[in-house]
Amino acid sequence: MPENLTENAQSKPELIPVTKWNTYYDYPTLGSIRQLIFYNTDNFNDKVLRKIGKRQYIKVSEFFKWVEDTNRKTI
């Protein structure tokens, strides 16, 4: 694997606060993520969100897995 990909993957945390998502990733926007949380689209909350106290975090690996699983359902 190229060095820049491994360095990039290591520099991003596994749990990202919902409000800080766009600090690490450009897409989806914070508004889109909040919509997914509010409507709980395709069990987004159960599969991707982690709550610690009052804060909500997105588990990055589960988010991308959720995206792939959701795309497979629509095909």
N, C-alpha and C positions, 0 to 999 in steps of 0.2 A: 504494500500500500504506500502511496506517495507520502512523504513526510508532512506536507502541508495539510493533508486530510486528517492525519492522526493528531497533529497539534491542534487543529480546529475542533475536533471532536472532544479532545481533552479539556479545552478551555471553557466549554459550556457545561453548566451544572445539569444534573439529572432532574432535579426539581426546580421549577422556575415559578415564582409568584405570578399569578395571572396578570397583575398590573405591570410587571416587568417583561412580559413576553416579547414585546417589540424591541427591547434592548438587545435581544439575542437573535430574533428571527423577524424578518420583514412581513411575512405573511403566515397566517391570516392576521388581520388587524385585531386590535383589542376589542373593538365593537363586534366583530364577527365571533370572537371567542365568547364574549358575554352573551350573545344570542344563542350560541350552542349550549351554554350553561343554563340559560333561562328556560329554553324549550326542551332541554335534555335530549337533543337529537341523537337517535341511535345509541342510547345509553351512554352518552358522552360523560356524564357526571360519574357514573359507576366505574367506567373503564379508565378514564384519563385523570380526573380530579383527585387530589388528596387534600384533606383539610387538616391543618395543624392549628389548633385554637380557632380563631376567627378567620385566619388567612386561608385562601385557597391557592393551591399549587398545581401546576400542570406537570405530570411526569412525562418527560420528553419522549422516551422510548415507547411508552404506551400511546402517546398522541399520534406518532407516525404509524404505529401498528393499527390504531383505530382508523386512520385515514385510508390505509390499504384495505382493511376489512370492509369499510363502508363503500369503497369504490368497487370491490368485487361483487357486492350485493346488487349494484345497479346495472351490471353488465348482463 
